[in-house]
Amino acid sequence: MWTEKRQQTLSQNFLHDPRLVKSLVRHSSIGPNDTILEIGPGKGIITRQLLAVARQVIAVEIDKNLVEYLLQGLANAHLTLFHTDFFQFPLPRTPYKVFANLPFHIEGEVVRKLLEADNPPEEAQVVVLRDVGYRWSGFKCEGVFSLLYKPWFEMTIAYHFKRSDFVPKPKLKVAMLRIVKRREALIGNKERKEYAHFLRIAFGGGGRINKNLSECFGKRQLGNLAAKLGFSVFAKPSELNLKQWLGLFENFRRQQKPLSQVSKN
């Protein structure tokens, strides 16, 4: 699944119970009309279950031995197998979904490629480290990553695994992250870079809201916005929810001062 250089240093933890995999796939939204992209299929324990319910499965695997194993054991007209590095693989141009057990060392790079693509998946269910999934989904509190993508995607934790569900057992806890593309984005694509810049300023000062956003809003203006949106100016950036951040960004955009003139603290 990863490049030959990475393959020398990284390993993947594989699910081993077909009953668990079957349950995960059957409880997803995958149906008979769906095209599924699987990243790093390994020996095909997930692939088999995907083929049982999906119209087409596209699997991308870098390991030559695993590719040969899959070709011998999973010959299927509905399976298209690519022996290549996922980061060099062009994503589908038509609607698709993703279901994958990702190597933990590169899970961030994989998810970013999917979410920042011109044609991102309609839905993705990916196995990731639990704490990473919590952070990305804003499970306990919002962070830069969750806020960066939530205007375009909904992210939730779909399942918590046991360490014994994998071979070899991972050292850290693992979860299934579910990402669903919103039918209507909360921010237009034209504002995407400006929104990202705004969040970097808001989280980059290492302080609380009143300090980090001091160059974006006047003291009275920020106080009024805090009262209107329901947060304290002395709150940490991670203590605000998505709706509050969207409200702050929308009010900032109404101002005349270009965001490029606001420096990071």
HUMORA-V148962 format. One line per field, one symbol per residue. psi: psi as a letter, one per 40 degrees, with the letter a starting at -180 (. if undefined). A space follows every 10 residues. Layout:
psi->???
This chain:
psi->diidddddei iihhiehddd ddddddeaeh aeeihhhhhg ebeedddddd dedidihhhh hdhddddddd ddefhheehh hhgihdeehh iieihiihhi hihddedddd dddddeidgi idihhihihd ddddddefdd iiaddddded eeihhihdih iideeihihi diiiihhhhh hidhiehidd eddddddddd ddeeeeaidd ddedediidd ddddddddef iheeiideei iddddddddd dddeidhide ehih.
